Amino acid sequence: MATAPVVVKVDLPETPYEIVIQPGLLDQFSLPEGFAIRYPRAVFITDDHVGKLWLAKLKRRLKKTIAQVDSIVVPHGERAKSVEVANSIWQRLLTFNADRHTLIIALGGGVIGDLAGFVAATYMRGLDFVQVPTTLLAQVDSSVGGKVGVNLPQGKNLVGAFWQPKSVLIDPAVLSTLSDREYRAGLAEVIKYGVILDENFFTELEKNVIGLVARNVDVMQHVVARCCEIKGTIVVADERETSGRRALLNFGHTFGHALEQVTGYSKILHGEAVAIGMCSAMRLAVNLKMIDDDLKARVEDLLVILGLPTKFPKIPADQILAAMQNDKKKGAAGVQLVLPSKLGSGKLVPWPGDDAVKNVL
Ligand SMILES: NC(=O)c1ccc[n+]([C@@H]2O[C@H](COP(=O)([O-])OP(=O)(O)OC[C@H]3O[C@@H](n4cnc5c(N)ncnc54)[C@H](O)[C@@H]3O)[C@@H](O)[C@H]2O)c1
């Protein structure tokens, strides 16, 4: 591995862990120091796409240090994030004699991270687990912070836990096999961090468009590390989303989730919905005189250059509005929206009224 690792610490008081970001990390895969002694058994959980690419290689490497290494491969896609698939994994773990000393390794995108993390949180009242995220969305967002869970037919992420990984191992080089669409969708979450939490980072992204589009591993190592740092800091400040700080990460998400919901979670990827949601939130912030039009245009320009959508498809505004008002993150004060107050900072604002929201859909 030519490039040195970047290590980001998530300093949670009871469950601290390190995120290691290094191009080529999967080629030389090994667990952090001490893990091979702590865990005599390990089980990879992955999906069929990712499994084909790396599972055999990673198992071979891990078997050099861990006595028993097993694997469970589930079908790719959101539908695997279900109680039924979780149950099938619990059953397989029993056949492997997995016990409290078994380490779960989640190898894949956000679906696998959430599902394997949920299985780890629940099997025998909790096993340790490591995240090895392979999509951009998972590397910059879902693998950090400990939210794990599955969907119910009634909605997404309705059953789950806060269960922090013991380590997160990230290889930005694996992004090269990701489809263009999935990769771009991950970039929406990257831009989100800049707009709502870090002005300098946003400016860097603007300067690095060529490297971002080319998936340059050095650029991506830096970008992924900065996103993990930002998310890690927020998670340490507000692990369980109680103080409002972690809620800032929902910038663009109240609009985005509504769009995903009304389109049946099939036509629009999460990151695409977030890109559209961020643009609506920016338009609303302009209308509420919180930011000027130039900032909105600047963010839209970056999204467009990176191939992301900025406008809602033609869907009746009332449907979107109804879905927004059912947002599961609605608190006692009703639905709140995260809006930017200037580049790099934002705040939670009360629902500004149906007409104000309809105007920006
Ligand atoms: N826990 C959290 O904090 C959090 C945050 C955001 C999103 N999520 C969840 O993440 C999920 C979405 O995750 P996602 O966007 O990573 O989707 P995903 O896990 O479905 O992965 C997308 C597709 O890419 C494939 N893939 C993964 N890595 C690849 C690679 N390197 N090369 C080629 N193909 C690869 C997968 O097999 C899959 O087909 C949703 O369920 C969402 O709810 C969780």
The ligand as a Gaussian input file, in Angstrom:
#p B3LYP/6-31G(d) Opt

LIG

0 1
 N      -27.081000       3.661000       9.290000
 C      -27.047000       4.867000       8.815000
 O      -26.653000       5.830000       9.484000
 C      -27.458000       5.104000       7.384000
 C      -27.235000       6.335000       6.772000
 C      -27.578000       6.500000       5.431000
 C      -28.148000       5.439000       4.728000
 N      -28.353000       4.245000       5.354000
 C      -28.927000       3.113000       4.631000
 O      -28.014000       2.721000       3.621000
 C      -28.739000       1.997000       2.624000
 C      -28.255000       2.411000       1.262000
 O      -26.899000       2.093000       1.165000
 P      -26.124000       2.112000      -0.240000
 O      -26.493000       3.322000      -0.985000
 O      -24.702000       1.844000       0.059000
 O      -26.830000       0.929000      -1.046000
 P      -26.526000      -0.646000      -1.153000
 O      -25.928000      -1.183000       0.062000
 O      -27.781000      -1.257000      -1.641000
 O      -25.437000      -0.710000      -2.319000
 C      -25.794000      -0.279000      -3.614000
 C      -25.425000      -1.324000      -4.674000
 O      -24.017000      -1.270000      -4.889000
 C      -23.461000      -2.597000      -4.812000
 N      -22.080000      -2.393000      -4.357000
 C      -21.652000      -2.099000      -3.118000
 N      -20.337000      -1.829000      -3.137000
 C      -19.928000      -1.996000      -4.409000
 C      -18.674000      -1.827000      -5.059000
 N      -17.608000      -1.367000      -4.427000
 N      -18.623000      -2.103000      -6.390000
 C      -19.727000      -2.492000      -7.077000
 N      -20.944000      -2.627000      -6.521000
 C      -21.037000      -2.379000      -5.193000
 C      -24.377000      -3.342000      -3.883000
 O      -24.294000      -4.711000      -4.089000
 C      -25.731000      -2.769000      -4.266000
 O      -26.235000      -3.439000      -5.398000
 C      -30.216000       2.292000       2.861000
 O      -30.834000       1.153000       3.379000
 C      -30.198000       3.395000       3.897000
 O      -31.319000       3.353000       4.757000
 C      -28.021000       4.056000       6.657000

